[in-house]
Amino acid sequence: MKRANENADNALRIAIEKNYVEIAKILISHGADFKTVGLGYAPLHYAILYDRPEITIYLLIHGADIYAKDGIGRTVFQVAKHEKWNLSALIVNLYHIKVLNHKLLPFTLISYFICFFFIK
């Protein structure tokens, strides 16, 4: 069973890397572990690194751990900070702000999109 889970986790990583959104969703719905760190990264880390906004949103909606750390101890936010112009990183940051204070979300959303589209 452990080997089957490792294969599913590896398949999920590849689906995220290749941006196979529907395959990633199927793997998650069939039990691929998306909440723990596998080969150094949690799936949410991969979604940020490869800039996969749709998969990022799907993972967050289904309970991905936004406080997960990678194999060297970096949180999802530290990875997102490094990938600061990455739309997936912005989504994670917006999600975190929403969790902390939903009243700031509209202002923050507008600010991020202004930065993303005009300053980049």
N, C-alpha and C positions, 0 to 999 in steps of 0.2 A: 504494500500500500504506500509506503514511503517513497518508493521509486516512482510510482504513478503520480504522486503529488509533485515530485521533483520535475517530472516530464511536463506536467500541466503548468508548473511555474515557469519553466524554460519556454514553453510554447507561448505563454502570456507575455513574457519579456520580448520574444520575437514579434508577436502580434503588435505590441506597442511600438517597437523599433520600426517596423514596416508600415505602421499606421493602418493596420487591418482592424478597423473599429468593430465591425460585426463579429469577427473571430474573437477579439478580446472580450466582448460582451458574452458570447457563447461560453468561452472558457470560464469566465467568472460565474456565470449562471450554473455551470456544471461543477463548481467546486474548486477552481484554481484559487490558491491562497493569494489574496491581494493585500492582506493586512500585515504581513510580516516581511522582514528583510530576507531576501534569498541570496543571490550571488553578489553580495555587497550593497545592493540597492533594493528598496521596496518598489513595487510597480509604480507608485506615485512619483518616486524619484526618476524612474525611466520616462514617465510621461512628461515630466518637466524637462529633462535633458534632451529628449527628442522633439520637444514642442508639439505635443499631441493634445490640443485643447479639448476635443470631444471626449477622448479617453480620460483626461484629467477630471472633467466634470462628472463623467460616469463613475469613476472611482470615488470621488468625494460624495456623491449622492448615495452610493452604496456602502459608505462607512470606512473608506481608507483612512488610515491613521495619519493625520497631518503633523503629528509630533514624532513620527518614525525617524530613526537615525539609520544612516547607511553604515557600511562596514568600517568606515574610519571615523564614525561618530558625528557626521554632519546631519543636521536635521533637514527636513524637506524645505524649510525656510532658508537655510543657508545655501542649499542648492539653488533655490529660486532667486536668491539675492545675486548669486553668481551669474545666473541666466536672466538678468534684469529686463531685457527687452524681449523676452520670450513670452508669448501670450499665455502659455500654460502656467508660467510662474506668476503672472499677474492674476490669473484665476485663483490660484492657491492663496495668494496674499489677500485678495478680495474676500475669499471664503473665510479666511482667518479673521479678518476685520468684521465680517458679518457675525461670526460666532461671538466675538468680543463685544461688539456694539452695533447693532443693526441700524441705529439712527445715522451713523456715519456712512453707510454703504452708498447712497446715491451720490454724495459729494466725492467719495473716494473713487467710485466707478468713473465719473466724469473726469476726474483728475488723471487717472491712469490712461484713459483713452486719449486725452489731450497729449499726454507725454508720449504715448505709444505711437500715435499717428503724426504728430507735428514736430516733436523734438528729435525723434530717431533719425 
